Amino acid sequence: MQQLTLDVRPRVPRTLENFVAGDNEALLQALRRQIAAHDGSWLYLWGEGGSGRSHLLAAAVTAAAAAGRPARLLAAREAGSLEIAPDELVALDDVDQLDEAGQALLFRALIRARETRGTLILAGNAPPRQLHLREDVRTRIGQALIFEIRPLDDDAKGALLIQHAMARGILLDADIVEYLLRHGRRDARWLMGVLDALDDASFIQARPVTLPLLREVLREDFEPELPF
């Protein structure tokens, strides 16, 4: 009979401190100011998939809650509960995916934010003028502080891999980082997915994290055409 193993590995929290900023320091500073704001203002972040939008929104909610402020993170499909309580911080992800009802609720929330002295942090996949939303919603979003999440260079991606691995209790050898950056895809989401799969394989097979194990994981689950 196969023995079941309890997975007790640490999960990596999403915080502002463990976000590898690269060229996004100004964005982080503005986000910290927004978390502390009680003036009904809003901030908009945009970037392609894997740029760290969801990490930043979750981290903002965590930071606000730690400061004793009511805070929630909502996905676009959860926009039905988009009602800002007094002094609340609401982070809304993937605004580009809002349906008509969700857009109407966001428009009302942007109007009511100043009444409740709440704070909105919004994220999407494009600058406001390129969002496929109602014109009045786009215009309102465009009145916010707007930041593009700039892509990480290879040095920052390497730091991200090492940091994410250390949070999971893994010490990555330099050859693993170099191999992923040389042969893998360029987006951070893919890199984190590979690292998570590598950690899973190491745990299940009771093997150390090595370059041969990485190659097995890539061949079986990610990129069978990569050089091995």
Secondary structure, 3 states (H helix, E strand, C coil): CCCCCCCCCCCCCCCCCCCCCCCCHHHHHHHHHHHHCCCCCEEEEECCCCCCHHHHHHHHHHHHHHCCCCEEEECHHHHHHCCCCCCCEEEECCHHHCCHHHHHHHHHHHHHHHHHCCEEEEEECCCHHHCCCCHHHHHHHCCCEEEECCCCCHHHHHHHHHHHHHHCCCCCCHHHHHHHHHHCCCCHHHHHHHHHHHHHHHHHHCCCCCHHHHHHHHHHHHCCCCCC
